[in-house]
Amino acid sequence: MHDDGEEYGEAYVFFITGAAEEDLLAVASRAAGLAGIPSGAFAMVTSEEAEEIGLGRRVELPLGY
C-alpha cells in the first residue's frame, strides 16, 4: 500500500507498507529509477512505532542489483 506523498523538510516522502522489506525496497528502487525522479532518492527502513519520520536505516536508491 502507499499513501499520497507529503513534504518533510527538503524531502518529499511517500510511505509504503504491507510487504516484506526486500519487496518494499524493490518497489522503491523501481520508482526511483522512473523518468522525472531527481537523483538523490533514498528509502528509510523503519517501523510504525518510530517516534518521528526519518528514524531508521537509510538505503540509497535505486538499488544496484
C-alpha positions as CSV (number, residue, x, y, z in Angstrom):
1,M,0.0,0.0,0.0
2,H,1.1,3.6,-0.5
3,D,-0.2,6.9,0.5
4,D,-0.1,10.4,-1.0
5,G,3.3,12.0,-0.5
6,E,4.0,14.8,1.9
7,E,6.8,17.3,2.3
8,Y,9.2,16.8,5.2
9,G,11.9,19.4,5.4
10,E,13.6,19.4,2.0
11,A,12.4,15.9,1.1
12,Y,9.1,14.6,-0.4
13,V,8.1,11.5,1.4
14,F,6.0,8.5,0.4
15,F,5.1,5.7,2.8
16,I,4.9,2.1,1.5
17,T,3.9,-0.8,3.7
18,G,2.3,-4.2,3.8
19,A,5.0,-6.4,2.4
20,A,8.4,-7.8,3.2
21,E,11.3,-5.3,3.4
22,E,13.0,-6.8,0.4
23,D,9.8,-6.3,-1.7
24,L,9.3,-2.8,-0.5
25,L,12.8,-1.8,-1.3
26,A,12.5,-3.3,-4.8
27,V,9.4,-1.2,-5.4
28,A,11.0,1.9,-4.1
29,S,14.1,1.3,-6.2
30,R,12.0,0.9,-9.4
31,A,10.1,4.1,-8.5
32,A,13.4,6.0,-8.0
33,G,14.5,4.9,-11.5
34,L,11.5,6.4,-13.3
35,A,11.9,9.3,-15.6
36,G,11.4,12.6,-13.9
37,I,12.6,11.4,-10.5
38,P,15.5,13.5,-9.4
39,S,18.8,11.9,-8.3
40,G,19.4,11.5,-4.6
41,A,16.3,9.4,-3.8
42,F,16.5,7.2,-0.7
43,A,14.4,4.9,1.4
44,M,14.2,4.9,5.2
45,V,13.6,1.4,6.6
46,T,11.7,1.9,9.9
47,S,8.7,0.7,11.8
48,E,5.3,2.0,12.6
49,E,6.4,2.5,16.2
50,A,9.1,5.1,15.2
51,E,8.6,8.3,17.2
52,E,9.2,10.5,14.1
53,I,9.8,10.5,10.4
54,G,13.5,10.0,9.5
55,L,14.4,7.4,12.1
56,G,15.7,4.2,10.8
57,R,18.2,2.8,8.3
58,R,18.8,4.9,5.1
59,V,19.0,3.0,1.8
60,E,20.2,4.9,-1.3
61,L,18.1,4.3,-4.4
62,P,17.9,2.9,-7.0
63,L,19.5,-0.3,-5.7
64,G,22.3,-1.7,-7.8
65,Y,21.0,-5.3,-8.2
